[in-house]
Amino acid sequence: MTSPASQSPQPRRRTRDPESKRAAIVAAARQVFAEQGFDKATIREIARRADVTHGLVMRHFESKERLFLAAVPGTRDLAASVAGDLDGLPGRIADSFVRRMESADSADPFVALVRAAAADQEAAKALLAAMRSESVAAYRAVLPGPQVDERVDLLGAFLMGVTVSRYVLGDGPLAAMPPERLAGYLAGVLRTILLA
């Protein structure tokens, strides 16, 4: 005869797999940001879809802005875009920006920043600060000389202007320009900003 204790089900053992939980959070975040945009997405909804706690999301990413940058294209791919010789840097950045933006949705960091600024300036400032931090870190690895922070900020401001004209408002000659031509113009301006 078996005792009642031996008949009770064994408790489920929790496995610690931080990388799979992190991947689930990023996948859920990508989905929520694409559906709702940066300003309307919530950490709670992302945690629910990833089947984790709100606290675990914050432990992995610290803020909604950092989670956004980890989940969507843009600054997360920046290190790969800037790698290489200094002379080719403006062209690589221009090509990468145009290629990404031509297929971007509302979850792209630049588009999200522009839309967040219209809805919530404090959220936009927090997102801009996170984007700036990621960008400066990537560019410091390749850009020589002083004022890297200022040059990166100017680069970001310029690309945000292009984002508004071509990818948010979508009106005028800049919006009608073929992508290859746009990348050529951008490379010339970026050379002045980054290498002058």
N, C-alpha and C positions, 0 to 999 in steps of 0.2 A: 504494500500500500504506500502511495506517495503522500508526502506531507503537502498541506496547502501552499507552503512557501515555495516548494519546488514546482508547483503548477502555475504560479503567476508568471506572466510574461517578463522577459528580461528587459530592463530599461534600454531605450535606444541610446547608443553611445554617440555622442557628438564628435564629429571629426573636425579638427582645425585645419582648414585649408584656406589661408588668407588670400592666396592668389586666385582661387576660383571664386571666392566671394567678391574680391576686387573686380574680376572680370564680369561677374553678374551685375555689379553696381554700374560699371561703365556701360554695359549693354543696355541696361534699363534706362540709364541717363540719356544715352543716345536716342532712344525711342521717345522718352518724355520731352526732351528738348526739341526734337524734330516735330512732334505733335503740337506742343504748347508754346514753344519759343522760350527764350531765357527768362523773361520777366514773369511768366505765368507758371513755369515749372516749379515744383516744390521738392525739397529733399524728402519729405514724408512720402510723396507719391513714388519717387524713385526707389526709396527703401522698400516700400510695399511691393513694387514690381520685381525687385531683386530678391525678395523674401529674406531681408535682413532688417536690423533695427536702424532707426534714425542715427543713433549714436555710433554704430559701426561705419556708416557712410561718413560721418564727420571725422571719425578716427582715421579713416583712410585718406580723406581729401581736405579736411579742415574747413572748407567753405563751399558754397554753391558755385562760386566763380572758378575755384580750382578744379572742381568736379567737371564743370562745363568744358574747361580747357583740356582736361584729360580725355573727355568723351568725344569731342568733335574735331574735325580736321582744322588745320590752321597752325597755331603755335605748337601743337603737339608734333607736327611734322617739320617745324622750322629748322631744327638742328641738321636734318638731312639736306634741306635746301641750301643752307649756308656753307656746308662742307665743300671744300675744294679750293682752287686757287683764287686769290683776291681779285684778279682782273676779271674773272668770269662771274663774280658774285652778283653784280647788278642784273645780268641776264638771267641767272638762275632764279633769283628772287622774283623778277618780273614774270618769267615763264611759269613758275610755281603758283604765284598769285593768280594769274589769269586762268590757268588750267583749273585751279581749285574753285575760283569764283564762277566760272562758266557752268559748273555743275553743282554749285552750292544751293542749299535750301535755307530756310529761315534759321537753321541752327548754326550757320557759319559764324565764327566769332565777330567778324566785322559787321555783318548784317545784324546780328543780335545786339551788338553794342549800339549801333545807330538806332535800332528800335527801342532798346532799353532806355536810351537817353530821352526819347520822346515820352516814355511812360513813367520812368522813375530815375531821376538824376543820381540819387545815392547808389542805386543798384548799378547804374552805368559807370559811375566812378570806381566802384569796387571791381567791376569787370575789367575796366581799363587798367587799373593798378595791377591786377593779376596778369593781364596780357603783357603789360609793360615789363613786369618782372621776368616773365618767361622769355620775352624777346631779347631783353638786354643780356640775359645770361647766355643765350645762343650766339648773339653777335659779338660778345666780348671774346669768344673763343677764336674769332677770325679777324676782327677789325683792329688795326693798329691805331696808335695815336690817342690823343685826348678827346674828351667830350663824346665818348661812345653813347652815353645816356641821352644826350641832346640829339645826336644824329639818329638814334633809334626812335626817339619820340617824334622827330620830324618825319621820318619814314612812315611811322604809323599814322600820323595826321594826314599825310599825302594819300596813303592807300585808303584811309577812311573816306576821304573826299571822293576818290575814284569809285569807291563802293556805293556811296550815296548817289552819285550821278548816273552810274551805269547799271548797278545791280539792285538798287532800292527804288529810285525814281524811274530809271530806264527811259530817259528822254534826252534828245539832243544828239549832236555829232559823236560824242564820246560813247553813248549807248549804241549807236548804229555802226561803230567802227568794227571791222573784223578783228577777232581775237589776236591774230598774229601781228597785226599792225599796232594794236594796243600794247602788246608785250614789248615791241620795239621802242615805242615812245616811253613806256615806263622804264625800260632799261637805261635810257639816256638820262632821265631825271634821277633815277636811283643812283647812277654813277656819281652825279653831282652831290647828292645828299650823303652817300656813304664814303666816297673816296676823295672828296675835295679837301 
